[in-house]
Amino acid sequence: MLNHQYLSMQGVRSMKKISYVSFREVNTLDWLKILNEPVLRRHLVEHDIFNETTINNWVKSKLDVDAREGCRVRAIYIDKELAGWCGIQPDDNGYELAIVLANLYWGTGISIFKTMMNWAKELGHHEVLFHLLDSRREYKALKKFANKINQSQLLNRHFVSYYISVDQWHKLQ
């Protein structure tokens, strides 16, 4: 039985149950279908297709990040289906929010973002970054909450980076 933290949300189609689970509770091979999804890969930093060996290394790296102070990395289940992962992880400029969802679940990102902003406050962060590949559309809500927005380059990809004040975001909620 998985140890889930449940959050109800209005989702695409109907009410969804989102749960956040330690990577330790996920069958490692279940990640292959999501992380190798061609539509999703267009919005991620470039990497080789995962196989059994490389997915094990990737999961270990996420568990290592999760163990660091100020970080939290979780698998996301939506209606008991593995949908992706999210995390607060180190960044060259502080801490970044990462949300990676299978295409089927893209409409749930806002609820996941809100949960992560609560985590950021709980973990004592004053500012977090949210990097979106420049292939993604502009998000007006992110612009509204951002203290600063700039173009950045990470791993040979261009991103729009939003610097979000955790305290300001919570005041406006």
N, C-alpha and C positions, 0 to 999 in steps of 0.2 A: 504494500500500500504506500503510495507516495505521500509525503508530508507537504501538503499544499497550503499556500496562503491564497485565499480566494478573494477576488474583486469582481463584483458585478458591474457591467457596463452596458450601455446601449451600443450595439454593434451593427454591422452591416447585416441585413436580413432580420435578425431577431436578437433577443437578449443573449449575451454570451457570458460564460464563466471563464475568467482568466486566472490562471494560477502560475506562481513563480516557484521554481523547483531547483534545488542544487543540481549541478551537472553530474554529481555522483549518483543521482537517482535516475539517470537517463541511459538507456542502452546506447553506447557510443556509435554503433552503426546506424542508428536512427537519424543521426545528423547528416549522413551522406545525401539523402534525397533532398533535404532543404538546402544545404550549402552548395550543392552542385546544380541547383535549379538555374537554367540559363537566364531566365528573366531576372532573377535576383542578382546573379553574378554581374549583370550590366551596371548595377548600382553599388558594387563593392570594389575595394582595392583589388587589383589584378592578382590572382593566385591560380596555381595549377588546380585541376580537378582533384578533389580529395579521394583518397583510397583508404583501405583499412589501416595502413601504417600512419599516413599523414593525419587522418582524423583523430587517431589516438594521441598524437603529439599536440594537435590543436586543442583537444579537450584538456590535456594536462596543462597547457599554457593558460587556459581560462581558469582552471582550478588554482593555479599559482597566483593569478591576478586576484581572484576572489579572496585569497588568504592574506592579501596585503591590506594594511591599515588604510581606511578611506575608500576602499573598493567593495563592490558587490557585483557579482556576475550570476545570472540565473537563466535557466531554460524557461521558456514560456509555453504553457499548455493552454489551448483555447478549446473549451468543450472536450477536454480530455485527450486532445490531439496535439502532438508536438508541433508548434507553430514557428518557433525560432528561439532567439535568445536576446537578452539585453544586459547592459552592465554599465556601471560607473567604473572607469578604468583610467590609469595614469595617461597623461598626455604631456608633450613637451612644455605646454603652457599651463598645466594644472591637471584637471580631471575632465574627462569627456564622457558624455552619455552616448551609448551605442545601442541601437535597436536594429535587429536584423530579423525580418519576418518573411516567411514563405509568401509568395504572391497572393495566395488565397486569403491571407489575413491582413493585407495592407491597410484595410480600413480601421484596424484596431490600434494603430500606432499612437493616437492621441491619448487614449486611456493609459497605455503603457508609459508614455512620456510623463503623464501626471503622477503615476506611481513612482517613477524614477526621481522626479523632483522632490517628492516626499522623502525618498531614501537620501537624497543629497542633503536635505535639511537634517535628517536624523544622523547622518555621518559627519555633520559639522562643516559642510562646504559652504563657502560664501558665493562662489561663482563656479559654473560648469560650462563646458563648451559642447556644442553640438555641431559636428561636421557633416555636411551633406555634399555628396558629389555634385558637381555642376550639371550633371545630367538630370538632376531632380528639379522639379518645379520650385518656384519661390513660395515660401510659407509666410503669409502675412502675420499670423499669430506669433511666429518666432521673431519676426522683425519687431513686433510690438514689445516683446519682453527682453530683447537683446540690448545690452549696454553698448556693444560694439559688434560690427559685422565686418569681416574681411575675407579676402580671397587667400587661400593657402594651397600649398602643394604638399601632399603626403604620399610617399611610395609611388611617385611618378603620376599621380592623379590630381586633378584640380578640384578643390572643395570650396564651398561657401561655409565659413566658420562663424557661428553665432555664440557670443559670450553672454551668458544669461546669469543675472543676479538671482541667487536662490531666495534671498529675503524679499526682494522686490516682486518676484514671481508669486510668492506666497501671499503677500499683501494684496495683490490684485485678484486673488482667487476668491 
